[in-house]
Amino acid sequence: MAKADKAPEVNARQVFTKGLINENPIFRLVLGLCSSLAVSSSLIGALGMGVSVIFVLLLSNIVISLLRNFIPNTVRIPAYITVIAGFVSIVQMLLQAFANPIYELLGIYLPLIVVNCIILGRAEAFASKNTVGMAALDGLGMGVGYTIALLSIAFVRELLGAGTLFGFTIIPEAYTIKLFTMPTGGFLVVGFFMAVWNHLAEKKGKPRAGEDCNGCPMAGHCVSEFVRSQKEVEEDKA
Amino acid sequence: MSTHLFSILFIAILVENYVFVQFLGICPFLGVSKKLDTSIGMSFAVIFVMVLATAVTWPINHFILERYELTYLQTLVFILVIAALVQIVETFLRRFIPALYHALGIYLPLITTNCIVLGVVILNVQRQYSFAESIVNSLGGGIGFLLAMFMFTGIRSKLDESDIPHFFSGLPITLVAAGLAALSFHGFAGIAENLFK
């Protein structure tokens, strides 16, 4: 938040806050669904994942924004992936050294931050076109929005599934519904959350959450690529 | 030995289904599973790339990274190898095997940043699988993806005709349906335990 005070631009606050609600990565843009389903069965896991994503998103946005005039357009995606993978490796090593239980808990989903659409998507859609300060704010806002969404999913899943919050027992074990900590619970809770968000968005006259990963700028890129190559195929056949 | 490999294959397809149990490859699963031909094409491209990526990254990891104690570079090396591999395969197919390119090539650009490919490669390393085990695990993961896509294309075509509360239509109901489908995969967990162990 300290960064938000420093940036004097008029829309700096907007750049930061849009990631929280209006363009919330999970519920509005529908990005990074894989990891959010997988690590949200406990609040500890969700918090660990959220903090890791904030770290990677903030630093990769800053570095990519600094390099935006030096990276040739044709190799930008591999260049972004390299930067992101570098930071993900740093997070992996830090967690392994200082917070090993969380490292074990997150398992393969920690290295998979590399291919999380949120990070590559923000690099492509925002950091590569904006100044360093703005890119940092955008990264921070999106990361915090992702963490909030993840924590709210994990709150429901851990409370109903295990009867605990951050490991403290709230509901006696006899009354818990194991289903919610299982993969099924992840799909169900995210589905219900998304329905509520869609309902609220429509009340405010905003469009529903993107389907076909439309919200993901990367997916937009690959979908357009997909349509282009399909057209090519049809032309070849004709 | 062959029973062991078969158990890995069986577990990868059903018990640890990459989509429903491990949550890998959800984006293409939700995005492409609307039409049968695209979902099948995408699945075969995923199987192809997963097996190929495993075949390439396993020797790199085993003979270079582990031997020279560079394992901290795994994430970086794997994703770059996968990205380069997808690009090379696409160019190669377009140039030399146009028939296969028409069937699979158009899905390849979608796969580079797909977590299912990187996921299976990392899982193989974490579980310290041998080369054969890795290949079988990747193949099983790919077939599991195909199964999930195939199943879900049918479910979605039914969903389109159903009368769903307005705010649930689209993505939310698809996720709920996926949740119920995931429940059915829990049934296989016991089979694996009792059959192979």
Interface residues (C-beta under 8 A of the other chain):
Chain A: V30 L33 C34 S35 L37 A38 I77 P78 I81 T82 A85 G86 V88 S89 Q92 M93 G107 I108 P111 L112 V114 V115 N116 C117 L120 L179 M182 P183 T184 G185 G186 F187 L188 V190 G191 F192 M194 A195 V196 N198 H199 E202 R208 A209 E211 D212 C213 C216 M218 A219 C222 V223 E225 F226 S229 Q230 V233 D236 K237
Chain B: F20 V21 Q22 F23 L24 G25 I26 C27 L30 G31 K34 Y72 L73 Q74 T75 L76 I79 L80 A83 A84 P98 H102 G105 I106 Y107 P109 L110 T112 T113 N114 C115 L118 G119 I122 L123 Q126 F167 F168 G170 L171 P172 I173 T174 L175 V176 A178 G179 L180 A182 L183 F185 H186
